Amino acid sequence: MKYGVINENHLFVKCYNRGKKVVTKRIVLFVLEDKHARFLQRSHPNKEKINRVGISVTKKLGGAVARNRAKRIMREAWRQVTKTYPLVKGKLVVISAREAAGEAKTGDIVKDLTYAAHRLGLIAEKSQ
């Protein structure tokens, strides 16, 4: 499933200030209701709501190589979580790396993302 990307600074700031958050050892996950989800739903090819995701890594983590590696790992972990669990749609999601994310493997980040998503109610109940 393709997801939207958060590029604008004001959306990151809204998530940080108004969103719910869960702090784990390696990441901080922020979730906020997306006010433009309906508009984006109309322009989506399948006419369904999507989550917009932003990834944030601070310079405290290290140089450019370390920061880009952390972003790649978090992006892949997000893909694995979205494949494994049905997620609630129409949210702004910001994944922020902590210093422990520098040495983390993808499996570690997946565990943290799954835990945080459960705590925030981002994982939808399976309909049967």
Residue pairs with C-beta under 8 A, 6 or more apart in sequence:
1 50
1 82
1 83
2 50
3 50
3 51
3 52
3 53
3 78
3 82
4 40
4 50
4 51
4 52
4 53
5 52
5 53
5 54
6 12
6 15
6 52
6 53
6 54
6 92
6 94
7 54
11 52
11 54
11 92
12 54
12 56
12 94
14 32
14 92
15 30
15 31
15 32
15 54
15 92
15 93
15 94
16 30
16 94
18 32
19 30
19 31
19 32
19 92
19 94
20 30
20 31
20 32
20 120
21 28
21 29
21 30
21 31
21 120
22 28
22 29
22 115
22 116
22 119
22 120
23 98
24 98
24 112
24 115
24 116
25 98
25 100
25 112
26 97
26 98
26 100
26 101
26 104
26 108
26 109
26 112
27 74
27 95
27 96
27 97
27 98
27 101
27 109
27 112
27 113
27 116
28 95
28 96
28 98
29 93
29 94
29 95
29 96
29 113
29 116
29 117
29 120
30 92
30 93
30 94
30 95
30 96
31 91
31 92
31 93
31 94
31 120
31 122
32 91
32 92
33 90
33 91
33 92
34 40
34 51
34 52
34 90
34 91
34 92
37 49
37 50
37 89
37 90
37 91
38 49
40 49
40 50
40 52
41 47
41 48
41 49
41 50
41 90
44 50
48 89
49 89
49 90
50 89
50 90
51 87
51 89
51 90
51 91
51 92
51 93
52 91
52 92
52 93
53 78
53 93
53 94
53 95
54 92
54 93
54 94
54 95
55 71
55 74
55 75
55 78
55 94
55 95
55 96
55 97
56 94
56 95
56 96
56 97
57 67
57 70
57 71
57 74
57 96
57 97
57 101
58 96
58 97
59 67
60 99
61 67
61 70
61 97
61 99
61 101
61 102
62 102
66 102
70 97
70 101
70 102
70 104
71 97
73 101
73 104
73 105
73 106
73 109
74 95
74 97
74 101
74 109
76 106
77 106
77 109
77 110
77 113
78 95
78 113
80 106
80 110
81 87
81 110
81 113
81 114
81 117
84 114
85 114
85 117
85 123
85 124
86 123
86 124
86 126
87 117
87 122
87 123
87 124
88 121
88 122
88 123
88 124
91 122
93 122
95 113
101 109
114 123
116 122
117 123
